[in-house]
Amino acid sequence: MNWDLSKYLALYVSESREHVDALSAGLVRLEQPDGVSQAPAGFADELFRHAHSLKGMAAAMQQDGIALLAHRAEDVLGAFRARGEVPGAEGIDLLLSVTDALGGMIQEAGAGGRPAASEELVARLGALQSSSVSTRPAPAIDEPAPPAAPEPPPGLRRIRVEVAVAEGSRAPSIRGFLVVKRLEGIGTIASSRPSGEELRAGRMPGRTLSVEVDTGEPIAEVERTLAQISELASVRVEEGGAAAAAPPPEPPLRSAPEPAAGTEPVRTVRVRAEMLDGFLDVAGELLLATSRLRELGKAMPEGLRRAHDEGVDRLQAITKDLHGRVMAARMTPLTALSDRLPRAARDLARRTGKQVEVVMTGSEIEVDRALLDEVSDPVLHLLRNAVDHGIETAAYRIAAGKRPTGRIEVSARRERDRVILEVSDDGQGMDAGALRRAAVARGAIAVEAAASLTDAEALLLCCLPGVSTSREVTDVSGRGVGMDAVRRSVESLSGTLSVESRRGEGTRFTLRLPLTVAMQPVLLVRVGSEVLAIPVSKVHGAAHARLETLERVDGTPQFVFGDGTVPVLDLGSLIGARGAPAGERRSVVVTDSESGRIGLAVDQLIGQQDAVLKPLHGPLALVPGLSAVTVLGNGRPVFVLDVHRLVAA
């Protein structure tokens, strides 16, 4: 039977990547101090099942090269599992190389290719397997599951799953096969009708599947796992399966089964990220159109305006609800980022001869997918910098009275509408005085300005281009590049970066970020005929002043703000616009720049509003000082300023 498998390719790639990432993270976990003793029961079985699922899914998609390599990895993991042992450092190195290769092959398969397995890796896996005597061979994917198991193993219970595939599915047996593979990932199959072999052969009578699985997972987790598979008309999960052969499956269900008392049915589908982006754009356009209608209503006669405004209010409420629901659909847990970090730290630690463990908390917190994409590289850089530049060698740490293994903590927490990410280490810390001297030597800051900085402000000098206190230059850190890019990335997301450090005790980088970058509050200002927006998260305050009456330092007006003064720059001069005549009263907006707080002189403060931000494209994306564009209710486009780049240009 020849099936067109292309329609399942995106689902296959997505699920396979999840298994590869989980397998890689599990292998790294085995290397952590006390990693084996702290691993949950059945951890070796879990690693084995990930490899087993990769093999089975690749075989179903006729990706023979991926199936072969995953099969060999499964054999190796099965051999170690049978002996109750953990692969040594060389074995884990090899298995991690295999996960990297599988990831690349899956990406190639997603582009329509059929990659072949590396003969070298296959041979090395064979040699590793032969060095470990297996007392029981791993089951082959083609072996049909036994009709029933006498009793579930201790600590597990039997769950019965009945699935009906939707009538519109062109390949119901593939849907059934994916169900079996998903269930194998959370337990052991006790019986399956039809069997896995029959499903692979394309046989699925009545489009129904009945599976009994022994698992320690709650029913809700089983339902969540299966909810990710599309084209299922119904799923019924029940506690307790029969010890004998399962009865014949029931006819296909035409409607969803009634949920258990006190529970609600949960159905999920996989949606392409591009489609969600499109939904968000449409919802944003609706918000802008609603604002436009409200502006037009101001010109209506009083008798018609009330009914018009009531209709616009209703439309705005519906549109905001739609926008909120689309944003909720785009929210992604931070596990998509945090799962990558232990592997990155492990690889760099091996290269630098250090011992490092990574501890993560708060990975379940959800943020906008677009923000997660943008913040991944900065967080990864902070982690690599901590390994290479912060954590000491084992010998140095022992001499300093520390544990030989350095500790890096990556944590996340919610604070109202913001997420706080922290990357901290217990390494050698940073020297604020050395950073002052390095910044002065680099010409990035004057001697007097450096001396006036607090230690907290001096630590941020590491974010200036070219400023570094590292004695060695490596391919990871020490060149004075990277931290400035981290700070720019964070601030481009309307976030802030702060640093805390103590010599000999460690360093903590804190990133304060909005939950979403699609809509943000902005302060609207006017300079001449131009209206511009400044992110509210960057504004510390505003006041009125006459620039001519302010004291000057080196010709620059100094505005009293808080306990000190800030230099005032004319925003009109920075953007090439004609502002108010000299002598007129101006408004000063206090905001941040790379060299500290500054004041921007503007002609008028218009007010604050929530802005739907749209990215810049083409030549506008190259203009320094512009980060995005929004549209006012009157249809006028307004640029959102990137003050750091504007002042530095």
C-alpha positions as CSV (number, residue, x, y, z in Angstrom):
1,M,0.0,0.0,0.0
2,N,1.5,3.3,-1.1
3,W,0.5,6.2,1.2
4,D,1.2,9.9,0.7
5,L,3.0,10.5,4.0
6,S,3.9,14.2,3.2
7,K,0.8,15.4,5.1
8,Y,2.2,13.8,8.3
9,L,5.7,15.2,7.8
10,A,5.3,18.3,10.0
11,L,3.8,16.2,12.8
12,Y,6.5,13.6,12.5
13,V,9.3,16.2,12.6
14,S,7.7,18.0,15.6
15,E,7.2,14.8,17.7
16,S,10.6,13.4,16.7
17,R,12.4,16.6,17.8
18,E,10.7,16.3,21.2
19,H,12.0,12.8,21.6
20,V,15.5,13.8,20.5
21,D,15.6,16.8,22.9
22,A,14.3,14.6,25.8
23,L,16.9,11.9,25.0
24,S,19.7,14.4,24.9
25,A,18.5,16.1,28.2
26,G,18.2,12.7,29.9
27,L,21.7,11.7,28.9
28,V,23.1,14.9,30.3
29,R,21.2,14.4,33.5
30,L,23.0,11.0,34.0
31,E,26.3,12.9,34.1
32,Q,25.2,15.4,36.8
33,P,26.5,14.7,40.3
34,D,24.0,12.3,42.0
35,G,22.1,12.4,38.7
36,V,21.4,8.7,38.7
37,S,20.3,8.6,42.4
38,Q,18.0,11.6,41.9
39,A,16.5,10.3,38.7
40,P,12.9,9.0,39.0
41,A,12.3,5.3,38.9
42,G,12.2,3.9,35.4
43,F,14.5,6.7,34.1
44,A,16.5,4.1,32.1
45,D,13.3,2.8,30.6
46,E,12.3,6.4,29.7
47,L,15.5,6.9,27.7
48,F,15.0,3.6,26.0
49,R,11.4,4.5,25.1
50,H,12.5,7.8,23.5
51,A,14.9,5.9,21.2
52,H,12.3,3.2,20.6
53,S,9.7,5.9,19.6
54,L,12.2,7.6,17.3
55,K,12.8,4.3,15.6
56,G,9.1,3.4,15.2
57,M,8.1,6.8,14.0
58,A,10.9,6.9,11.4
59,A,10.0,3.4,10.2
60,A,6.3,4.5,9.8
61,M,7.5,7.5,7.7
62,Q,9.8,5.3,5.7
63,Q,12.9,7.1,6.9
64,D,15.1,4.1,6.9
65,G,18.3,6.0,7.8
66,I,16.9,7.6,10.9
67,A,15.2,4.3,11.9
68,L,18.5,2.4,11.6
69,L,20.5,4.9,13.7
70,A,17.8,5.2,16.3
71,H,17.5,1.3,16.4
72,R,21.3,1.0,17.1
73,A,21.0,3.7,19.9
74,E,18.0,1.8,21.3
75,D,20.0,-1.5,21.3
76,V,22.8,0.2,23.3
77,L,20.4,1.8,25.8
78,G,18.6,-1.6,26.1
79,A,21.8,-3.3,26.9
80,F,22.7,-0.9,29.7
81,R,19.2,-1.0,30.9
82,A,19.2,-4.8,31.1
83,R,22.4,-4.7,33.3
84,G,21.1,-1.8,35.4
85,E,24.2,0.2,34.5
86,V,24.9,3.8,33.2
87,P,27.1,4.4,30.2
88,G,30.5,5.8,31.0
89,A,31.7,9.2,29.8
90,E,32.7,7.9,26.4
91,G,29.4,6.1,26.0
92,I,27.4,9.3,26.8
93,D,29.7,11.3,24.4
94,L,28.8,8.8,21.7
95,L,25.1,8.8,22.4
96,L,25.0,12.6,22.5
97,S,26.7,12.6,19.1
98,V,24.0,10.3,17.9
99,T,21.3,12.6,19.2
100,D,22.9,15.5,17.3
101,A,23.1,13.4,14.2
102,L,19.4,12.4,14.6
103,G,18.4,16.0,15.0
104,G,20.2,16.9,11.8
105,M,18.7,14.0,9.9
106,I,15.1,14.9,11.2
107,Q,15.6,18.4,10.0
108,E,16.7,17.1,6.6
109,A,13.7,14.8,6.5
110,G,11.5,17.8,7.2
111,A,12.8,19.5,4.1
112,G,11.8,16.4,2.0
113,G,15.1,14.5,2.2
114,R,15.8,10.9,3.1
115,P,19.1,11.0,5.0
116,A,21.3,8.0,5.4
117,A,22.7,6.9,8.7
118,S,26.4,7.6,9.4
119,E,28.3,4.3,9.0
120,E,30.8,5.5,11.5
121,L,28.2,6.1,14.2
122,V,26.5,2.8,13.5
123,A,29.8,1.0,13.8
124,R,30.7,2.8,17.1
125,L,27.3,2.0,18.6
126,G,27.8,-1.6,17.6
127,A,31.1,-1.7,19.3
128,L,29.7,0.0,22.5
129,Q,26.8,-2.5,22.6
130,S,29.1,-5.5,22.2
131,S,31.2,-4.2,25.2
132,S,28.1,-4.5,27.4
133,V,26.6,-7.9,27.8
134,S,22.8,-7.8,27.5
135,T,20.9,-10.3,29.5
136,R,17.7,-9.6,27.5
137,P,17.6,-8.2,24.0
138,A,15.5,-5.1,23.4
139,P,12.1,-5.9,21.7
140,A,12.0,-5.3,18.0
141,I,9.5,-2.8,16.7
142,D,8.0,-5.4,14.4
143,E,7.1,-7.7,17.3
144,P,3.4,-7.6,18.0
145,A,2.6,-6.7,21.6
146,P,1.4,-9.6,23.7
147,P,-2.4,-9.9,23.9
148,A,-2.3,-9.3,27.7
149,A,-0.1,-9.2,30.7
150,P,-1.1,-11.2,33.8
151,E,-0.7,-8.3,36.2
152,P,0.8,-4.8,35.9
153,P,4.3,-4.4,37.5
154,P,4.5,-3.2,41.1
155,G,3.9,0.6,41.3
156,L,2.0,0.8,38.0
157,R,-1.6,0.5,37.1
158,R,-3.4,-0.6,34.0
159,I,-5.1,2.0,31.9
160,R,-7.4,1.1,29.0
161,V,-7.5,3.5,26.0
162,E,-10.1,3.4,23.3
163,V,-9.6,5.6,20.2
164,A,-11.7,6.2,17.2
165,V,-10.1,7.9,14.2
166,A,-12.0,10.6,12.3
167,E,-13.8,9.6,9.1
168,G,-11.9,12.2,7.2
169,S,-8.5,10.7,7.9
170,R,-6.9,9.2,4.8
171,A,-4.6,6.9,6.7
172,P,-6.3,5.9,10.0
173,S,-3.8,3.2,10.7
174,I,-1.0,5.8,10.9
175,R,-3.0,7.7,13.4
176,G,-3.4,4.5,15.4
177,F,0.3,3.7,15.1
178,L,1.1,7.2,16.5
179,V,-1.3,6.5,19.4
180,V,0.6,3.3,20.2
181,K,3.9,5.1,20.0
182,R,2.7,7.9,22.3
183,L,1.5,5.4,24.9
184,E,4.8,3.5,24.7
185,G,6.4,6.8,25.7
186,I,4.6,6.8,29.1
187,G,4.3,3.1,29.9
188,T,4.4,-0.5,28.7
189,I,1.9,-1.8,26.3
190,A,0.0,-4.8,27.7
191,S,-2.3,-5.4,24.8
192,S,-3.3,-3.7,21.5
193,R,-6.1,-4.5,19.1
194,P,-5.1,-4.1,16.3
195,S,-1.5,-4.9,17.1
196,G,1.4,-2.6,16.1
197,E,2.3,-4.9,13.3
198,E,-1.3,-4.8,11.9
199,L,-1.3,-1.0,12.1
200,R,2.0,-0.8,10.2
201,A,0.5,-3.1,7.6
202,G,-2.4,-0.7,7.1
203,R,-5.0,-2.8,8.9
204,M,-7.4,-1.0,11.3
205,P,-10.9,-2.4,11.1
206,G,-13.6,0.0,12.0
207,R,-11.1,2.9,12.4
208,T,-10.9,2.0,16.1
209,L,-8.0,1.0,18.4
210,S,-8.1,-0.5,21.9
211,V,-4.9,-0.5,24.0
212,E,-4.1,-1.5,27.5
213,V,-1.0,0.2,29.0
214,D,0.7,-0.2,32.4
215,T,1.8,3.2,33.5
216,G,2.4,5.4,36.6
217,E,1.1,8.5,34.9
218,P,-2.3,9.9,35.9
219,I,-5.2,9.7,33.5
220,A,-5.1,13.4,32.9
221,E,-1.5,13.0,31.6
222,V,-2.5,10.2,29.3
223,E,-5.3,12.3,27.9
224,R,-2.9,15.2,27.4
225,T,-0.4,13.0,25.6
226,L,-3.0,11.7,23.2
227,A,-4.7,15.1,22.7
228,Q,-1.6,16.2,20.7
229,I,-2.5,13.7,17.9
230,S,-4.7,15.1,15.2
231,E,-7.6,13.4,13.3
232,L,-8.9,11.5,16.3
233,A,-12.7,11.6,16.5
234,S,-12.8,10.4,20.2
235,V,-10.5,9.2,22.9
236,R,-11.7,7.3,26.0
237,V,-9.3,6.6,28.9
238,E,-10.5,4.3,31.7
239,E,-8.8,3.0,34.9
240,G,-8.3,-0.7,35.0
241,G,-8.0,-3.0,32.0
242,A,-8.8,-6.6,31.7
243,A,-6.1,-9.2,32.5
244,A,-7.3,-11.4,29.6
245,A,-7.5,-10.5,26.0
246,A,-9.3,-7.2,25.4
247,P,-12.8,-7.5,24.0
248,P,-13.5,-6.6,20.4
249,P,-13.4,-2.9,19.8
250,E,-16.7,-1.0,19.7
251,P,-18.0,0.6,16.6
252,P,-16.6,4.1,15.8
253,L,-18.1,6.8,18.1
254,R,-19.8,9.6,16.3
255,S,-19.5,12.0,19.1
256,A,-17.1,12.7,21.9
257,P,-17.6,10.5,25.1
258,E,-19.1,12.1,28.1
259,P,-16.4,13.4,30.5
260,A,-16.1,11.9,33.9
261,A,-17.9,13.8,36.7
262,G,-16.1,17.0,37.7
263,T,-13.8,17.0,34.6
264,E,-13.9,18.8,31.3
265,P,-12.8,17.2,28.0
266,V,-9.6,18.6,26.7
267,R,-8.9,18.7,23.0
268,T,-5.8,20.2,21.4
269,V,-4.5,20.5,17.9
270,R,-1.1,21.4,16.5
271,V,-1.1,24.7,14.7
272,R,1.7,26.1,12.6
273,A,3.5,29.0,14.3
274,E,3.1,31.0,11.0
275,M,-0.7,30.6,11.2
276,L,-0.8,32.0,14.8
277,D,1.4,34.9,13.6
278,G,-1.2,35.6,10.9
279,F,-4.1,35.4,13.4
280,L,-2.2,37.9,15.7
281,D,-1.7,40.3,12.8
282,V,-5.4,40.2,11.9
283,A,-6.4,40.7,15.6
284,G,-4.0,43.7,15.7
285,E,-5.5,45.2,12.6
286,L,-9.0,44.8,14.1
287,L,-7.8,46.8,17.1
288,L,-6.4,49.5,14.9
289,A,-9.6,49.6,12.8
290,T,-11.7,49.9,16.0
291,S,-9.6,52.9,17.1
292,R,-10.1,54.4,13.7
293,L,-13.8,54.0,13.9
294,R,-13.8,55.7,17.3
295,E,-11.9,58.7,15.9
296,L,-14.3,59.0,13.0
297,G,-17.3,58.9,15.5
298,K,-16.1,62.1,17.1
299,A,-17.2,64.0,13.9
300,M,-20.7,62.6,14.0
301,P,-23.8,64.6,15.2
302,E,-24.5,64.2,18.9
303,G,-27.7,62.2,18.1
304,L,-25.9,59.5,16.2
305,R,-22.7,59.5,18.2
306,R,-24.1,57.7,21.3
307,A,-25.3,54.7,19.3
308,H,-22.1,54.7,17.3
309,D,-19.9,54.7,20.4
310,E,-21.9,51.9,22.0
311,G,-21.4,49.7,18.9
312,V,-17.7,50.6,18.8
313,D,-17.3,49.7,22.5
314,R,-18.9,46.3,21.8
315,L,-16.7,45.7,18.8
316,Q,-13.6,46.7,20.8
317,A,-14.5,44.3,23.7
318,I,-14.9,41.5,21.2
319,T,-11.7,42.4,19.4
320,K,-9.7,42.6,22.6
321,D,-11.0,39.2,23.7
322,L,-10.0,37.7,20.3
323,H,-6.5,39.3,20.6
324,G,-6.2,37.9,24.1
325,R,-7.2,34.4,23.0
326,V,-4.7,34.4,20.1
327,M,-2.0,35.6,22.5
328,A,-2.8,32.8,24.9
329,A,-2.4,30.3,22.0
330,R,1.0,31.7,21.3
331,M,2.2,31.3,24.9
332,T,4.9,28.6,25.2
333,P,6.5,27.2,28.3
334,L,10.1,28.0,29.0
335,T,11.0,24.3,28.8
336,A,11.6,25.0,25.1
337,L,14.6,27.1,26.2
338,S,15.6,25.5,29.5
339,D,15.9,21.9,28.0
340,R,18.8,23.1,25.8
341,L,20.9,24.6,28.6
342,P,22.3,21.5,30.4
343,R,23.6,20.1,27.2
344,A,25.2,23.4,26.2
345,A,26.8,23.7,29.6
346,R,28.0,20.1,29.6
347,D,29.7,20.4,26.2
348,L,31.5,23.6,27.1
349,A,32.6,22.3,30.5
350,R,34.1,19.3,28.8
351,R,36.1,21.6,26.4
352,T,37.3,23.8,29.3
353,G,38.1,20.9,31.7
354,K,35.6,22.1,34.3
355,Q,32.9,20.4,36.3
356,V,29.5,22.1,36.1
357,E,26.0,21.3,37.1
358,V,22.9,23.2,35.9
359,V,19.8,23.6,38.0
360,M,16.6,25.0,36.5
361,T,13.4,26.2,38.2
362,G,10.3,27.8,36.8
363,S,10.5,26.1,33.4
364,E,6.7,25.7,33.3
365,I,6.1,29.5,33.1
366,E,4.7,30.5,29.7
367,V,5.8,33.5,27.6
368,D,5.0,34.7,24.1
369,R,6.6,32.4,21.5
370,A,8.1,35.4,19.7
371,L,9.7,36.6,22.9
372,L,11.1,33.1,23.6
373,D,12.7,33.0,20.2
374,E,14.4,36.4,20.8
375,V,15.6,35.7,24.3
376,S,17.0,32.2,23.7
377,D,20.3,33.3,22.4
378,P,21.0,35.9,25.1
379,V,20.2,33.4,27.9
380,L,22.4,30.8,26.2
381,H,25.2,33.3,25.9
382,L,24.9,34.1,29.7
383,L,25.1,30.4,30.4
384,R,28.2,29.9,28.3
385,N,29.8,33.0,29.8
386,A,29.2,31.6,33.3
387,V,30.9,28.3,32.4
388,D,33.8,29.9,30.6
389,H,34.3,33.1,32.5
390,G,32.6,32.6,35.9
391,I,33.1,29.0,37.1
392,E,36.7,28.1,38.2
393,T,38.5,24.9,37.6
394,A,38.0,22.1,40.1
395,A,41.5,22.5,41.6
396,Y,41.0,26.3,42.0
397,R,37.6,25.8,43.6
398,I,38.9,23.2,46.1
399,A,41.8,25.5,47.1
400,A,39.2,28.2,47.7
401,G,37.1,25.9,49.9
402,K,34.4,25.3,47.4
403,R,32.9,22.1,45.9
404,P,34.8,21.0,42.8
405,T,31.7,21.2,40.7
406,G,30.4,24.6,39.9
407,R,26.7,25.3,40.1
408,I,24.7,27.4,37.6
409,E,21.1,28.2,38.4
410,V,18.6,29.3,35.7
411,S,15.3,30.4,37.3
412,A,12.1,32.0,36.0
413,R,9.2,33.6,37.9
414,R,6.2,35.7,37.1
415,E,5.7,39.2,38.5
416,R,2.3,40.5,37.3
417,D,2.7,41.1,33.5
418,R,6.4,40.4,33.4
419,V,8.7,37.4,33.6
420,I,12.0,37.5,35.5
421,L,14.8,35.3,34.2
422,E,17.9,34.9,36.3
423,V,21.2,33.2,35.4
424,S,23.5,32.9,38.4
425,D,26.7,31.0,39.2
426,D,28.8,30.4,42.3
427,G,32.1,31.2,40.5
428,Q,34.7,33.8,41.0
429,G,32.5,36.8,40.6
430,M,33.2,40.1,38.8
431,D,35.5,43.0,39.9
432,A,33.7,46.4,39.6
433,G,37.0,48.2,39.9
434,A,38.6,46.2,37.2
435,L,35.6,46.9,34.9
436,R,36.0,50.7,35.6
437,R,39.6,50.5,34.6
438,A,38.9,48.4,31.5
439,A,36.2,50.8,30.4
440,V,38.4,53.8,30.8
441,A,41.3,52.1,29.0
442,R,39.0,51.3,26.2
443,G,37.8,54.9,25.9
444,A,34.3,53.9,26.6
445,I,33.8,56.2,29.5
446,A,35.7,59.2,31.1
447,V,37.7,58.8,34.3
448,E,35.4,61.1,36.2
449,A,32.3,59.3,35.0
450,A,33.7,55.9,35.9
451,A,34.6,57.1,39.4
452,S,31.1,58.4,40.0
453,L,29.4,55.0,39.2
454,T,28.1,52.8,42.0
455,D,29.3,49.2,42.0
456,A,26.0,48.1,40.6
457,E,26.3,50.6,37.7
458,A,30.0,49.7,37.2
459,L,29.1,46.0,36.8
460,L,27.0,46.9,33.8
461,L,30.1,48.3,32.1
462,C,30.7,44.7,31.0
463,C,27.9,45.3,28.5
464,L,29.8,48.1,26.7
465,P,31.4,47.0,23.4
466,G,35.0,45.8,23.8
467,V,35.1,46.0,27.6
468,S,36.3,42.8,29.2
469,T,38.4,41.8,32.2
470,S,39.2,38.3,31.0
471,R,42.9,37.5,30.8
472,E,42.4,34.8,28.1
473,V,40.7,35.1,24.7
474,T,38.7,32.0,23.8
475,D,36.1,31.3,21.1
476,V,33.4,31.7,23.8
477,S,34.4,34.8,25.8
478,G,37.2,37.2,26.6
479,R,37.0,39.3,23.4
480,G,34.7,41.9,24.9
481,V,31.9,41.0,22.5
482,G,28.6,39.4,23.3
483,M,27.4,41.1,26.5
484,D,26.6,44.3,24.5
485,A,24.5,42.1,22.2
486,V,22.8,40.5,25.2
487,R,21.8,43.9,26.5
488,R,20.6,45.2,23.2
489,S,18.5,42.1,22.7
490,V,16.9,42.5,26.1
491,E,16.2,46.2,25.7
492,S,14.8,45.7,22.2
493,L,12.2,43.5,23.9
494,S,11.4,46.4,26.3
495,G,13.2,44.5,29.0
496,T,15.9,45.4,31.4
497,L,19.2,43.8,32.4
498,S,20.8,44.0,35.8
499,V,24.0,42.5,37.3
500,E,24.9,41.5,40.9
501,S,28.3,40.1,41.8
502,R,30.6,39.5,44.7
503,R,34.2,38.6,44.4
504,G,34.8,34.9,45.1
505,E,31.0,34.2,45.5
506,G,29.5,34.4,42.1
507,T,27.4,36.5,39.7
508,R,23.7,36.9,38.9
509,F,22.3,38.3,35.7
510,T,18.6,39.3,35.9
511,L,16.5,39.8,32.8
512,R,13.1,41.5,33.4
513,L,10.9,41.0,30.3
514,P,7.3,41.5,29.2
515,L,5.2,38.4,28.7
516,T,4.6,39.5,25.1
517,V,6.2,41.8,22.6
518,A,3.1,42.1,20.3
519,M,1.4,44.9,22.4
520,Q,3.2,47.3,24.8
521,P,2.3,50.6,26.5
522,V,4.1,53.5,24.9
523,L,4.5,57.2,25.7
524,L,3.6,59.4,22.7
525,V,5.6,62.6,22.3
526,R,5.7,65.3,19.7
527,V,8.7,67.0,18.2
528,G,7.8,69.7,15.6
529,S,5.3,67.9,13.3
530,E,6.6,64.4,14.2
531,V,4.8,62.1,16.7
532,L,7.0,59.4,18.1
533,A,6.6,56.6,20.7
534,I,8.9,55.6,23.6
535,P,8.3,52.3,25.4
536,V,6.9,53.1,28.9
537,S,9.2,50.4,30.4
538,K,12.2,52.7,29.5
539,V,10.7,55.9,30.9
540,H,11.7,56.9,34.5
541,G,9.8,60.2,34.6
542,A,9.1,63.4,32.8
543,A,9.0,67.1,33.7
544,H,8.9,70.6,32.1
545,A,11.9,72.8,31.9
546,R,13.5,75.7,29.9
547,L,16.8,74.3,28.5
548,E,18.4,77.8,28.5
549,T,18.1,78.0,32.3
550,L,19.8,74.7,33.0
551,E,23.4,74.4,34.2
552,R,25.7,73.0,31.6
553,V,28.7,70.5,31.6
554,D,30.8,70.6,28.5
555,G,28.0,72.5,26.8
556,T,25.3,69.9,27.6
557,P,22.3,71.0,29.7
558,Q,22.0,69.1,33.0
559,F,18.5,68.3,34.3
560,V,18.0,67.7,38.1
561,F,16.2,64.3,38.5
562,G,16.0,62.4,41.8
563,D,19.2,62.7,43.7
564,G,21.4,63.7,40.8
565,T,21.4,65.2,37.3
566,V,21.0,63.7,33.8
567,P,22.3,65.2,30.6
568,V,19.6,66.5,28.3
569,L,19.7,65.9,24.5
570,D,17.3,67.5,22.0
571,L,15.2,64.7,20.4
572,G,14.6,66.9,17.4
573,S,18.3,67.2,16.7
574,L,18.8,63.5,17.1
575,I,16.2,62.6,14.4
576,G,16.7,65.7,12.2
577,A,13.4,67.3,12.9
578,R,12.8,71.0,13.6
579,G,11.6,71.4,17.2
580,A,10.3,74.3,19.2
581,P,12.1,77.7,19.0
582,A,14.8,78.4,21.5
583,G,13.5,79.8,24.8
584,E,10.2,78.0,24.8
585,R,9.2,75.7,27.7
586,R,10.1,72.0,26.8
587,S,9.2,68.6,28.2
588,V,12.1,66.4,29.3
589,V,11.6,62.6,29.3
590,V,14.1,60.7,31.4
591,T,15.0,57.4,29.9
592,D,18.0,55.0,29.6
593,S,21.0,54.9,27.3
594,E,24.1,52.8,27.1
595,S,26.0,55.4,29.2
596,G,23.3,55.7,31.8
597,R,20.1,57.8,32.2
598,I,19.6,60.8,29.9
599,G,16.8,63.3,29.3
600,L,15.2,63.8,25.9
601,A,13.8,67.2,25.2
602,V,10.5,67.1,23.3
603,D,7.9,69.7,22.4
604,Q,4.9,68.0,23.9
605,L,3.9,64.9,26.0
606,I,0.8,63.6,24.2
607,G,0.0,60.7,26.6
608,Q,0.2,57.0,27.1
609,Q,-1.5,54.2,25.1
610,D,-1.3,50.5,24.4
611,A,0.3,50.0,21.0
612,V,0.1,47.1,18.6
613,L,3.7,46.8,17.5
614,K,4.7,45.8,14.0
615,P,8.3,45.0,13.0
616,L,10.1,47.1,10.5
617,H,11.1,45.7,7.1
618,G,13.4,46.7,4.3
619,P,15.5,49.9,4.6
620,L,13.6,51.1,7.7
621,A,14.9,48.1,9.6
622,L,18.4,49.5,9.0
623,V,17.7,53.0,10.4
624,P,19.4,53.3,13.8
625,G,17.0,54.4,16.6
626,L,13.8,52.8,15.2
627,S,12.6,49.5,16.7
628,A,9.0,49.1,15.5
629,V,6.0,51.0,14.1
630,T,2.4,51.3,15.4
631,V,-0.7,53.1,14.0
632,L,-2.8,55.6,15.9
633,G,-6.5,55.7,15.9
634,N,-6.5,58.4,13.2
635,G,-4.6,56.1,10.9
636,R,-1.2,57.9,11.4
637,P,1.8,55.6,11.6
638,V,4.2,56.3,14.5
639,F,7.7,55.0,14.9
640,V,8.7,53.4,18.2
641,L,12.2,54.6,19.3
642,D,15.2,52.5,20.3
643,V,16.8,55.1,22.5
644,H,20.1,53.2,23.0
645,R,20.8,52.9,19.3
646,L,19.5,56.4,18.6
647,V,21.9,58.1,21.0
648,A,24.8,55.9,20.0
649,A,24.3,56.5,16.3
